[in-house]
Amino acid sequence: MSKQNAGKLVPLEGLRGIAAIIVMLGHLVRGLVPPGAGPLNALNLIHQWALNGGAAVSVFFVLSGFILSLPFAKDQNWSRILTALFKRWPRLAALTTIACLFSWAMIMLSHGDYKQAAAITSNDWMASHFNSPLHGRDTSWAAALRSGLYGVFLFGDVHFDSPLWTMRIELFGSFAIFLIAPILFWIGRWPLRLAAIGAVMLAAGLVPPVTFFSDFLVGTMLAMLYADHKFPDLSNWQAVIGGLAGVYLFCFSAGPATIIEAPLKAALPDASAAHFVWDVSAAVIIIVLLGNQSARHFFSKRWAVWLGRLSFPLYLLHVPIMLSVGAAIVIYTAGALGIAGAVLLAAAVTIGITLACALPLAWVDTAWTGALRTMTGMLIKARPATEKS
């Protein structure tokens, strides 16, 4: 494989963006579409098969493990580890804080419209504030500030914005990778590396949230393969076959087995092992994107770059917008358009407003990430001078 360069990682940002869109579309179906048979039941079927939020989250974690581990292929010195640990919380907390304050504003403006909308659509997820009830919770701006700064990370406090449940896993999974990846790269020998990874995965077991650490380790293993130039050079046909296999595994459900899933489902110990299937899916797709020239070229275009930039803001903002603006549209248009028409309009407007709000937040994210990189870069550059003095 040719020497790696930064441009070859652009496809992974495109993949992150696609995963964020899948999460957003899945949440729109789950939160707006009435359950059971009806004119929109096809959307429920699409959600069951293709809009797999659990698999998309596994993609996020595997990508994090890959991207956060790769710098340690160059060196494993203590300053790189410390600076990585230092900037990870500020990197995530800046946007989670903005998201929680934004959600607080939407809650104050909408005055519980989501409950009325849920009564119209008979949607339990909408009624429960997307499985994060507000009843009995502090919904002040100060509570939103605390949640965004540290509550979502330390206590799993996600009543302002339910998708933030992944942030606690993302933060502590990142910390673990910053400590483990340098050791794995330093070991060098693959049998020992695999033995260590297997031991940690076995210790993590199948009980969430600890088991999600295995997702990060899969990403680390891919990073080591990539750094050792062991990714295969795939022909277009091999990439097509691998891509189809990755998509099939991505669509694997943690729920009751369907005919197409039955053989694989029978081989798993229980439904909680489904995310290991999704890890394999993420690994296969990453290998295809970085190992096939055509796929790499297509996913390195500007659309993929923009999807990557927008992925985190899209993930953070879509649920608060759906529960406020989307709910209001359902309430005020259901009489004229019918429930199906109102739901489709609410989904379209939610997507449009989410994109509009994600653009400035992506700029903030880029600026903040650059500032953190500059500060930590200064710390790394200062290390030799400190050692000489």
Secondary structure as GFF3:
##gff-version 3
##sequence-region A 1 389
A	DSSP	three_ten_helix	6	9	.	.	.	ID=ss1
A	DSSP	alpha_helix	10	32	.	.	.	ID=ss2
A	DSSP	alpha_helix	41	49	.	.	.	ID=ss3
A	DSSP	alpha_helix	53	69	.	.	.	ID=ss4
A	DSSP	three_ten_helix	70	73	.	.	.	ID=ss5
A	DSSP	alpha_helix	78	110	.	.	.	ID=ss6
A	DSSP	alpha_helix	113	121	.	.	.	ID=ss7
A	DSSP	alpha_helix	124	127	.	.	.	ID=ss8
A	DSSP	alpha_helix	141	146	.	.	.	ID=ss9
A	DSSP	pi_helix	147	151	.	.	.	ID=ss10
A	DSSP	alpha_helix	152	154	.	.	.	ID=ss11
A	DSSP	three_ten_helix	162	164	.	.	.	ID=ss12
A	DSSP	alpha_helix	165	187	.	.	.	ID=ss13
A	DSSP	alpha_helix	190	204	.	.	.	ID=ss14
A	DSSP	three_ten_helix	210	212	.	.	.	ID=ss15
A	DSSP	alpha_helix	213	227	.	.	.	ID=ss16
A	DSSP	alpha_helix	236	250	.	.	.	ID=ss17
A	DSSP	alpha_helix	262	267	.	.	.	ID=ss18
A	DSSP	three_ten_helix	271	273	.	.	.	ID=ss19
A	DSSP	alpha_helix	274	291	.	.	.	ID=ss20
A	DSSP	alpha_helix	293	298	.	.	.	ID=ss21
A	DSSP	alpha_helix	302	321	.	.	.	ID=ss22
A	DSSP	pi_helix	322	326	.	.	.	ID=ss23
A	DSSP	alpha_helix	327	388	.	.	.	ID=ss24
###
